[in-house]
Amino acid sequence: MDEIERIKKDMELFTKNIKEVESIKISAGEDNIIHMARNYAQDTNYYLENQDNYTAFGCITYAHGLLDAVRLLHHLI
């Protein structure tokens, strides 16, 4: 698997996980974290389009970390 395929696979996993989080009751603070995670996921697409795969991978990794923090609080991990 090359780096672009890896990033796209991570983006698909993020999409799956964000849907899971959207189905639960979250606090306002958690909503802010989820908003930040979505922004980083969107940044991933920007950097992929500009062929900056290193930064794209960093963005999707950070998005997963933020989302996983909320998932962990709700015992979804």
Secondary structure, 3 states (H helix, E strand, C coil): CCHHHHHHHHHHHHHHHHHHHHCCCCCHHHHHHHHHHHHHHHHHHHHHHCCCHHHHHHHHHHHHHHHHHHHHHCCCC
